[in-house]
Amino acid sequence: MIKRIFAVLFLTGLVFVSGCSSLSSGPSVLNEDPAERARKQDGSVFGKSIVLGGESQPGAGTSGLAVNGYLWRASLDTISFLPLAQADAFGGVIVTEWSSLPSAPNERYKLTVYILNRELRADGVRVSVFRQERSTSGEWVDAAVSDGVPARIENAILLRARQLRIDSQASLK
C-alpha cells in the first residue's frame, strides 16, 4: 500500500513538473512585437541601416532584390532603347530582344546584362553584346562587336547607378 501511494505521488509530481517546463520566464517570441525583436537584434532603435556618412551594410539599396537595386535600375534605364526579352531580378540577368537601330537597319543587336554583386562596385556588372548583319541573301549572320562596346555600356550603367544612389541619399537629407 505504501508503494502504491508513493507511485501515485511520484506520478502526480512528475506531471506537475513536466507541465511547468513549458512556461518561460521571459517574453514569448511569438507574442513579442516585431519592431522590438528587430531592435534587440540590431542593438539600436534606428536599426543597422542608419549611419552618418554613408551606408553601413553591403548591398544597401537593394530593395529586397538579390542584386544591387541601383545597378538593376541603372541597367534597365541604360538599355531601355532595346526591347526586353527577360528580366530576372533574383538572378541578376537582363536579356534584350534582337533589335535594329534606325540608323543601321542591316545590323541588329542583342544585350545580356549580368549583375554580379549586391554591392555597387565596378566589377558588379558585366555586359555581353551580340551583333548580327544581314547577308545579301537576307539571312542574319553573326558579326564581330567592337572591342570597347561592352565596356562602354558597363561604364554607362555604373555612372547611372552612382547617380541614382546620390539622388537617393540626397532625398533622405
N, C-alpha and C positions, 0 to 999 in steps of 0.2 A: 504494500500500500504506500509506503514512503517512497518507493521507487516510482510509483505511478504519479504521485503528487510532484515529485522532483522533475519528472519528464514533462508534465503539463506546465509547470512553472518555467522550465527551461525553454520549451517551445514558445510559450507566451512572450518571454523576454526576447527571444530570437526574432519574433515577428515585430515587436516594438522597435528593436534596434535596427532591423533591416528597413523598416518604414521610415526611420529618421534619416537614413542615408541619402534620400532623395532631396532633403532640404538643404539649401545652400545659405551660407551666412551673408553673402554679398548680393548685389543686384543681379537679377536674371538677365542673361544675354538676350533672351527672346523679348523681354519687356523693356530693354534699355533703348533709349532714344538713339536713332542712327547718328544724329549730329554729335551727341555726347560720345558715342563709341568712336567716331572719326576723330574727335578732338583728343581722346585718350591715345589713339594710335599715332596721331601726328605730333602730339605734345604741344599744340598751340591752338588757341581759339580760332585763328585765321587759317590753319592748315599749313601744309608744306609749300604751297604754291606762291605765297606772298613773301617775297624777299626784296629788300631795297636794292636797286641797281640791276635787276635782271631776273631771268627765270632760274628757279632753283632745281628744276627737275629736267633730266634729259627727255627730249621729246615733248616738252610743253608746247601747247598749241596744236595738239593732235586731235582734239575734239572727239575722243573715243575711237579714232581710227587706229589701224595697226601701223600706219605710216605717219610721217610728219604732215600735219594739216596744212602748213604753209607751202611745203613742196607740192602737196597734192593739188591745192587750189591754184598755185602758180603754174603747174604743168597743164592743167585744164585751160587756164587763161591763155597760156603761150601757144598752145596748139589748137586753139578754138577755130582757126581758119580751115581745119580739116574735119570732116565728119567722123564722129566716134563710132567704132565698131564694138568696143568693150572697155569697161572701166571697172576694175576690181580694187576697191579701197582697202580691203583687208590684205590682199596680196601685193598691193602697190604696183599694179600694172595697168597701163592705159594703152590701148591699141586703136589706131585710126583705120578708116576705110582707105582704099586706094582712091586718090583724088588728083585731078589735074588742075594746075593753076591756069587762069585765063591767059596769062602771058606766054604759056608754053603748052598748048593743047596736045602735043605729041609726046609729052612726058607725063608720068604720074608718080606720085609719092605715097608712101605709107610709113607711119612712125609707130614705134613702140617705145614707151617711156617706162622705165623701171625706177621706182622709188625704193632705195635700198636701206634706208635708215630712218629711225624715229626722230633723229636729231637733224637740225638744219645745218648741214655740213656740205662742203664742196663735193665730197665723194658720196653723197647721199642720193644722187640721181644719175641715171645712165640712159642715153637715148640711142636707139638703133634706127637708122634711116634706110629705107629701101626705095630704089628708083627703078622704073622701067621706061623703056622707049618703045614707041610704035614702029614696027618694021614696015618695009614697003608693002608687005603682004597684009598689013593691018593687024598683025598679032603683037602682043606686048612681050617684050624681051627684056630680061634683067640687064641693068646697066650699072656702071660704077658710080658711086657717090663721091663727091669731092671730099678730100681728107678732113677739112675743118668744119664741115656742116654739122655733124653730131655735137661737136664741142661748142659750136656757136649756139645751138639750141639749148644745150645744158646750161651754158652761161646765162642765156636769156631767162631760163626757168629759175636759176639761182638768184638772179637780180630781182625778179618779180617776187620771189619768196621772201627775200630780205625786206623788200618794200612793204609787203603785206604784214610782216612781223613788226616793222617800225610803225606802220599805221595802227596796228592793233594795240601796241604799247602806248602810243600817243592818245588813243581814245580812252585808255584806262586812267590817265592822269587827270 
